[in-house]
Amino acid sequence: MNQFEFRDILPQEVEAAIAIEQTCFPPNEACSPKAMTERIAKVPDLFMVAVEKSTGEIAGFLNGVSTNETTFRDEFFTDISLCEHAGENIMLLGLDVLPRYRGKGLARAIVSAYCKREKEKGRKMLVLTCLEEKVPMYLKFGFADQGIANSSWGGEEWHEMTIIL
Ligand SMILES: CC(C)(COP(=O)(O)OP(=O)(O)OC[C@H]1O[C@@H](n2cnc3c(N)ncnc32)[C@H](O)[C@@H]1OP(=O)(O)O)[C@@H](O)C(=O)NCCC(=O)NCCS
């Protein structure tokens, strides 16, 4: 993973992030350009990008919002005012890797770098929702499956998964 730099997103990378989100998710699941723009403006320090050093291209990212809440609710996707900067937990909102960078361990590396950094900041737990088909992947990353989430995002059924840092 030496060919990638893991860092906070920059303001001028908003459009690139919106495009990656639309490549990675179907329309009913993707974060809207408006919510993505607000998220990056308010909490760039919780929006980690993996940048390919040789090209400067964003290959993938992981973003979230800090809170003292302990379970996921869909409002976190759309209402950035719920962010509590000193919150002890992170609700993860999106993990994206562009198709040509997949299958090489990049998602694992981004999640690992994100966990390490947030642990150093004193955070306690990361929470996310994912479709059933992604549960095995997050189990491999060290998350625990908490069962069906209180979420109807995109009209689908989601699992809530957590990792204690
Ligand atoms: C899911 C996604 C982030 C994986 O990215 P990636 O860089 O290819 O993942 P990695 O190479 O780090 O894979 C890590 C492990 O997860 C597994 N995995 C990856 N994608 C998987 C999938 N779609 N289903 C099940 N397991 C998967 C890999 O097999 C690998 O396991 P291994 O170490 O035993 O080989 C990427 O395919 C993507 O952006 N998809 C579209 C958006 C999405 O679904 N995001 C997650 C939403 S919750």
The ligand as a Tripos MOL2 file, in Angstrom:
@<TRIPOS>MOLECULE
LIG
   48    50     1     0     0
SMALL
NO_CHARGES

@<TRIPOS>ATOM
      1 C1        -16.5540   -2.9980   -1.3420 C.3       1 LIG1
      2 C2        -15.2740   -2.3050   -1.8120 C.3       1 LIG1
      3 C3        -15.0480   -1.0450   -0.9700 C.3       1 LIG1
      4 C4        -14.1020   -3.2880   -1.6250 C.3       1 LIG1
      5 O1        -12.8930   -2.6490   -2.0270 O.3       1 LIG1
      6 P1        -11.5370   -3.4860   -2.3170 P.3       1 LIG1
      7 O2        -10.4090   -2.5370   -2.2480 O.co2     1 LIG1
      8 O3        -11.7000   -4.2910   -3.5460 O.co2     1 LIG1
      9 O4        -11.5180   -4.4620   -1.0430 O.3       1 LIG1
     10 P2        -10.2150   -5.2390   -0.4930 P.3       1 LIG1
     11 O5         -9.3800   -5.6340   -1.6710 O.co2     1 LIG1
     12 O6         -9.5850   -4.4500    0.5820 O.co2     1 LIG1
     13 O7        -10.9090   -6.5350    0.1260 O.3       1 LIG1
     14 C5        -10.7220   -6.9130    1.4460 C.3       1 LIG1
     15 C6        -11.4430   -8.2190    1.6940 C.3       1 LIG1
     16 O8        -12.8590   -8.0660    1.5130 O.3       1 LIG1
     17 C7        -13.3220   -8.9800    0.5310 C.3       1 LIG1
     18 N1        -14.3040   -8.3040   -0.3260 N.ar      1 LIG1
     19 C8        -14.0590   -7.2460   -1.1100 C.ar      1 LIG1
     20 N2        -15.1840   -6.8840   -1.7560 N.ar      1 LIG1
     21 C9        -16.1360   -7.7620   -1.3810 C.ar      1 LIG1
     22 C10       -17.5020   -7.9130   -1.7100 C.ar      1 LIG1
     23 N3        -18.1010   -7.0950   -2.5780 N.pl3     1 LIG1
     24 N4        -18.1880   -8.9150   -1.1090 N.ar      1 LIG1
     25 C11       -17.5820   -9.7410   -0.2370 C.ar      1 LIG1
     26 N5        -16.2730   -9.6470    0.1170 N.ar      1 LIG1
     27 C12       -15.5790   -8.6690   -0.4470 C.ar      1 LIG1
     28 C13       -12.1070   -9.3580   -0.2870 C.3       1 LIG1
     29 O9        -12.2720  -10.6430   -0.8470 O.3       1 LIG1
     30 C14       -10.9950   -9.3000    0.7180 C.3       1 LIG1
     31 O10       -10.9040  -10.4950    1.4290 O.3       1 LIG1
     32 P3         -9.5220  -11.3310    1.4840 P.3       1 LIG1
     33 O11        -8.5440  -10.4330    2.2140 O.co2     1 LIG1
     34 O12        -9.8780  -12.5520    2.2450 O.co2     1 LIG1
     35 O13        -9.1510  -11.5670    0.0640 O.co2     1 LIG1
     36 C15       -15.3670   -1.9220   -3.3290 C.3       1 LIG1
     37 O14       -15.6830   -3.0690   -4.0700 O.3       1 LIG1
     38 C16       -16.4050   -0.8500   -3.6030 C.2       1 LIG1
     39 O15       -16.1180    0.3480   -3.5610 O.2       1 LIG1
     40 N6        -17.6400   -1.2890   -3.9230 N.am      1 LIG1
     41 C17       -18.7380   -0.3650   -4.2000 C.3       1 LIG1
     42 C18       -19.1230    0.4400   -2.9850 C.3       1 LIG1
     43 C19       -19.4480   -0.4310   -1.7680 C.2       1 LIG1
     44 O16       -20.1460   -1.4340   -1.8580 O.2       1 LIG1
     45 N7        -18.9060   -0.0280   -0.6020 N.am      1 LIG1
     46 C20       -19.1350   -0.6840    0.6620 C.3       1 LIG1
     47 C21       -20.4930   -0.3360    1.1120 C.3       1 LIG1
     48 S1        -20.9050   -0.8680    2.7240 S.3       1 LIG1
@<TRIPOS>BOND
     1     1     2 1
     2     2     3 1
     3     2     4 1
     4     2    36 1
     5     4     5 1
     6     5     6 1
     7     6     7 2
     8     6     8 1
     9     6     9 1
    10     9    10 1
    11    10    11 2
    12    10    12 1
    13    10    13 1
    14    13    14 1
    15    14    15 1
    16    15    16 1
    17    15    30 1
    18    16    17 1
    19    17    18 1
    20    17    28 1
    21    18    19 ar
    22    18    27 ar
    23    19    20 ar
    24    20    21 ar
    25    21    22 ar
    26    21    27 ar
    27    22    23 1
    28    22    24 ar
    29    24    25 ar
    30    25    26 ar
    31    26    27 ar
    32    28    29 1
    33    28    30 1
    34    30    31 1
    35    31    32 1
    36    32    33 2
    37    32    34 1
    38    32    35 1
    39    36    37 1
    40    36    38 1
    41    38    39 2
    42    38    40 1
    43    40    41 1
    44    41    42 1
    45    42    43 1
    46    43    44 2
    47    43    45 1
    48    45    46 1
    49    46    47 1
    50    47    48 1
@<TRIPOS>SUBSTRUCTURE
     1 LIG1         1 GROUP 0 **** ****
